[in-house]
Amino acid sequence: MTKSIFVLMVLMLLAGCNSEGAFSSVPVDSSVPVDATVTEIVVTPSPVSVLNGRTQQLVAMAKYDDGNEEDVSNSVTWEIVGDPTIADVSSSGLLTGNVKGGTELTATKDGITSNTVNVTVCDLAGPCIDIFDTGSGKLFTNSPSVAYLDSIGGSANNGFYAENGSFGPAGTFYLFNWTNANALCTTYNAQSIGGRNNWRLATRDELKVELFDVYGNMFSARGWPTFIYYWSVTPDGADYHAVSLIDGFVGSISPTVTQYASCVSDP
């Protein structure tokens, strides 16, 4: 009798183990079917400019024959196909500028090679701009060089100043009265600089407290042009405050005077 009960219990246990769902597996969810074929790889941004000694993240998007798209930045093979001394690119698509000049790069996956990306490595006197993230997602730009602003189609300005290398990179940088300084930020919005469209002129405290008081001389810290004061949007009677990014001095200046301009984008 005892043996019969034992056999019955074993059979019930086996039946329970074999019941539906007892060892069910989690289904694999993938936006791209395993049998989909890569038809095209697109690398952005293209062309790309990167500051000498700094980095720029590239993105490789794969298009498949079933209509799906996927970020494959970490699974493509990145390669500098031009002058390899100008820049390096990591296995995840992080581009590093080594020396000023031009080169090209591509990304390859499953035998498909991307568009060829023209790479320019420059300092801020060239066709580059520093989009500086202070750590919270708030972005600041240096006042643009003639080469950079011309490269994006230009913006209303009031001439230029030639930095000699002592307080900024040697080269020419546009000057702006207060109205045109604000218009510069509007131009950045139209061009979606840095992927943002909420650029505005910096406040006095953003320039003095958030930049200078934290980072000091911005030519030393980031390579910015600094001989000329930077406009702020902060009024002082009929004038507006402007800030020196050499020594942090704050002045009150007529809006008709020409200065540098830094635009800010909030996260």
Residue, then its C-alpha position, 0 to 999 in steps of 0.5 A: m500500500t505504501k509503495s502504491i502511494f509513493v508511486l502515485m505521488v511521483l507520477m503527480l509530481l512529474a505531471g506537474c513538472n510537465s504542465e504548461g508553463a512550468f518551465s516557460s522561457v521569456p520570449v526574446d524581443s528584438s526590433v530587428p529580426v535575426d534574418a534582416t539584412v543591412t542595406e545601408i549605414v549612415v554616420t552622423p554628424s557628417p561632415v564633422s568638426v572637432l576641436n584639437g584635443r577634444t572629442q565628438q561622439l559619432v552615431a552609426m544607424a543601420k537600415y535593414d531590408d525590412g524597413n527597420e533602423e538600429d543604432v549600431s555605433n557599438s557594433v560597426t568597425w570604425e576606420i580612419v580612411g584618410d590621414p590617420t595622424i589627424a584624428d582617432v576614432s574608438s570602437s564606439g565611434l568617439l572621435t578625437g582630434n589630434v592635430k589641426g587638419g582634415t581627414e575622412l572616416t567610415a563605419t562598416k558592418d556586414g560588408i556594408t560601408s557607410n557614407t564617407v565622413n569628412v573630418t575637420v580638426c581645428d581650434l576655435a579660430g577655425p570653423c569650429i565652436d565650443i559647445f561647453d556642457t557645464g555638467s548639468g546639461k546647460l550648454f555655453t558657446n564661445s563667441p564665434s570665429v569668422a570662419y565658423l559663423d561663415s560656415i553656417g551661413g552667417s549672422a548679423n554682426n558688426g565687424f571683427y576683432a583679431e586675437n593675437g594668441s595672448f587672450g584667445p586663439a590667433g585669428t578673427f572673431y566677429l563682434f556684435n552690438w547687443t541687438n545682433a548678439n541676441a540675433l546670433c542666438t536666434t541664428y543658432n536656433a535656426q541651425s539647431i546648433g548642438g541639436r538644440n533650438n532654445w539658444r539665448l544670450a547668457t545672463r550676467d550671472e551665468l557668465k560671471v558665476e557659472l563660467f568665470d567663478v568656476y573655470g577662471n580665464m576661459f582662454s586658459a580653460r577652454g581656448w575661448p577668445t577673451f580679449i573683448y567682453y561678453w554681452s549679457v542679457t541682463p539690463d543696467g538701466a539703459d545699458y547692459h552688463a558685460v563680463s570679462l572672461i579674462d578676469g571676471f570684471v563686470g561692466s555696464i555698456s551701451p547696447t550700441v558698443t560691439q562685444y563678444a557673445s555667448c549663447v546658452s541652451d538649457p536642458 
